[in-house]
Structure formats: structure tokens, C-alpha cells
Amino acid sequence: MAAIQLTSANFDEVISSGQLVFVDFWATWCRPCMMMGPIVDELASEYEGKAIIAKINVDEPGVSDICGRFGITNIPNMKLFKNGVEVGNVVGAVPKNTVKTVIDRNL
């Protein structure tokens, strides 16, 4: 299962869903983002039913406002949300276990 794709239209609804939501802020031109992409998709399969694993392309229309709200200045930047509130953050290309530790701590 691949991570779900968020847009500016559905971002707030998804992060406020009541489930733990992991969001990967990425761009097509970002080489470290491309390294993290397959890892994020693997996490989507591993956490199916436990957490929502999602991606949002920072270059899509309206997403710059979301980046501003959450202080996204570098990518890849992965944030965890519970009920619309940020509860965790991972910046940069990191090993899968690093990301899993942050997710597991918030489940």
C-alpha cells in the first residue's frame, strides 16, 4: 500500500481525523525526498490500520500556506499529527528505524 497523497484541499481534514497521521513534506526535485519516498510507502503498509501515512508535495498549489503554518523550511520534513496538533517531527533523509521510533512513540 502506498502512502496517501494529500493536497491543500484535504490536508486539514486528514490531520484532524482522530488517528495518528504521519505526513511527509516532499518535492520531486529533492534528492533526499526521493530516497525517503520508498521508505514512506513501506511504512504505509506496515502501519495500515494503526496510523495514516501520507505525503504532500510542497510545490502543489496552496501547500506553501500549510508549510508556513508548520514551519517547513527544509525537506524532506516529516511531521506527526494527532487531532490536528503536531506531536512529532523528523527532518532529513534518515533510516527507516528512526522514523518508526517516532511513530511508535506516538501510537
C-alpha positions in Angstrom: 0.0 0.0 0.0 1.3 3.4 -0.9 1.1 6.5 1.2 -2.0 8.6 0.6 -1.5 11.9 -1.3 -2.6 15.0 0.5 -3.5 18.3 -1.1 -4.2 21.7 0.3 -7.9 20.8 0.0 -7.9 17.7 2.2 -4.8 18.3 4.5 -6.7 19.8 7.5 -9.4 17.2 7.3 -7.0 14.3 7.3 -4.7 15.6 10.1 -7.8 16.2 12.3 -9.2 12.7 11.7 -8.6 11.5 15.2 -5.9 9.0 14.1 -2.2 9.4 14.3 -1.2 11.0 10.9 2.4 10.9 9.6 2.9 13.5 6.8 6.0 13.5 4.5 6.5 17.0 3.0 8.5 16.5 -0.2 9.2 17.7 -3.7 10.1 16.0 -7.0 13.4 17.9 -7.3 14.6 16.9 -3.8 17.0 14.0 -4.0 16.8 13.2 -0.2 13.0 13.2 -0.6 13.3 10.7 -3.4 15.4 8.5 -1.1 12.7 8.7 1.6 9.8 8.0 -0.7 10.0 4.2 -0.8 10.5 4.1 3.0 7.3 6.2 3.5 5.4 3.8 1.2 6.7 0.8 3.2 5.6 2.5 6.4 2.1 2.9 4.9 1.8 -0.9 4.6 3.3 -1.6 8.0 1.1 0.9 9.8 -2.1 0.2 7.9 -5.0 0.3 10.4 -2.8 1.9 13.1 -1.9 5.2 11.6 -2.4 7.2 8.4 0.8 7.6 6.4 0.6 10.4 3.9 2.7 12.6 1.6 2.2 16.2 0.4 4.1 17.8 -2.4 5.3 21.3 -1.3 5.2 22.5 -4.9 1.4 21.9 -5.3 -0.9 25.0 -5.3 -1.9 26.1 -1.8 0.7 24.0 0.0 3.1 26.9 0.7 0.5 28.2 3.2 0.5 24.9 5.0 4.3 24.8 5.0 4.2 28.3 6.6 1.8 27.2 9.3 4.0 24.3 10.4 7.4 25.9 9.8 8.5 23.7 6.9 11.7 25.3 5.7 13.7 22.2 4.7 12.6 19.0 3.1 12.2 16.1 3.5 10.3 17.1 6.6 8.0 14.5 8.2 5.5 15.5 10.8 3.2 13.6 13.1 -0.2 14.9 14.0 -2.9 13.9 16.5 -6.2 15.7 16.3 -4.6 18.4 14.1 -1.8 19.1 16.6 1.8 18.4 15.7 3.2 15.7 18.1 6.5 14.7 16.4 8.9 15.7 13.7 11.7 14.1 11.6 13.9 16.2 9.3 16.1 14.9 6.5 16.8 11.6 5.0 17.0 9.2 7.9 17.0 5.4 8.4 13.6 3.7 8.4 14.0 2.7 12.1 14.4 6.4 13.1 11.0 7.2 11.6 9.4 4.1 13.1 10.7 5.0 16.5 9.0 8.4 16.3 5.7 6.9 15.0 5.7 4.1 17.7 6.3 6.6 20.4 3.1 8.4 19.5 0.8 5.4 18.8 
